[in-house]
Amino acid sequence: MSKLKVAVLDAMANGEWMVPNDIVAQAHYPAPSVRSVLNKLCIDGVIERERDASRQNGMRYRLTGIPCGFGVSGNIARFDQCIRSVRA
């Protein structure tokens, strides 16, 4: 996992909804790089994105709770989460 991705995930560790500018400020990396990682993490399902009604064309992000990190497959983690919900 890249240092940038780790910094973004650490910035979002509180689990609250965050706007990209706040994540950029806490991660201490350039905004275009952070936005690129946010998009990739959304595609992987590690974070979720929703439209922020308080800002024009604004988005906000938060962690989904799906495990991530070195050696952790997002697909397997989602499958495991699905199986656990069915068995509960």
C-alpha positions as CSV (number, residue, x, y, z in Angstrom):
1,M,0.0,0.0,0.0
2,S,1.4,3.4,-0.9
3,K,2.3,6.1,1.6
4,L,-0.3,8.3,0.0
5,K,-3.1,5.8,0.5
6,V,-2.0,5.1,4.1
7,A,-2.1,8.9,4.7
8,V,-5.6,9.2,3.2
9,L,-6.9,6.3,5.2
10,D,-5.3,7.6,8.4
11,A,-6.9,11.0,7.8
12,M,-10.3,9.4,7.5
13,A,-9.8,7.0,10.5
14,N,-12.4,8.8,12.6
15,G,-15.2,7.4,10.4
16,E,-17.0,10.7,9.9
17,W,-18.0,12.3,6.6
18,M,-15.2,14.4,5.3
19,V,-14.8,16.8,2.3
20,P,-11.7,16.4,0.1
21,N,-10.1,19.7,1.3
22,D,-10.1,18.4,4.9
23,I,-8.6,15.1,3.8
24,V,-5.9,16.9,1.8
25,A,-5.1,19.1,4.8
26,Q,-4.7,16.1,7.1
27,A,-2.9,13.8,4.6
28,H,-0.3,16.5,3.6
29,Y,-0.2,15.5,-0.1
30,P,-1.1,17.5,-3.2
31,A,-4.9,17.7,-3.9
32,P,-4.9,16.0,-7.3
33,S,-3.0,13.0,-5.9
34,V,-5.4,12.7,-2.9
35,R,-8.5,13.0,-5.2
36,S,-7.1,10.3,-7.4
37,V,-6.7,8.0,-4.4
38,L,-10.2,8.8,-3.2
39,N,-11.6,7.8,-6.5
40,K,-9.6,4.5,-6.5
41,L,-10.7,3.8,-2.9
42,C,-14.4,4.4,-3.9
43,I,-14.1,2.0,-6.8
44,D,-12.5,-0.6,-4.4
45,G,-15.3,-0.1,-1.9
46,V,-13.1,0.9,0.9
47,I,-14.7,4.3,1.2
48,E,-18.1,5.6,0.2
49,R,-19.0,8.9,-1.6
50,E,-22.1,11.0,-1.5
51,R,-23.1,14.4,-2.8
52,D,-22.7,17.2,-0.2
53,A,-25.8,19.3,-0.5
54,S,-24.2,22.2,1.4
55,R,-21.7,22.8,-1.4
56,Q,-22.1,23.3,-5.2
57,N,-20.7,20.2,-7.0
58,G,-19.4,19.0,-3.6
59,M,-18.7,15.5,-2.5
60,R,-18.0,14.0,0.9
61,Y,-16.4,10.7,1.8
62,R,-16.2,8.2,4.7
63,L,-14.8,4.8,5.4
64,T,-17.1,1.8,4.8
65,G,-15.6,-0.5,7.4
66,I,-14.4,-3.0,4.8
67,P,-10.9,-4.1,5.8
68,C,-8.0,-2.8,3.7
69,G,-4.3,-2.9,3.7
70,F,-1.3,-4.9,2.5
71,G,-2.4,-8.5,1.7
72,V,-6.1,-7.8,2.1
73,S,-8.3,-8.3,-0.9
74,G,-11.3,-5.9,-1.2
75,N,-13.3,-8.5,-3.0
76,I,-12.7,-11.2,-0.5
77,A,-13.5,-8.8,2.4
78,R,-16.8,-7.8,0.8
79,F,-17.6,-11.5,0.2
80,D,-16.8,-12.3,3.8
81,Q,-19.0,-9.4,5.0
82,C,-21.9,-10.6,2.8
83,I,-21.6,-14.2,4.1
84,R,-21.5,-12.9,7.8
85,S,-24.6,-10.9,7.2
86,V,-26.5,-13.9,5.8
87,R,-25.4,-16.2,8.6
88,A,-26.4,-13.7,11.3
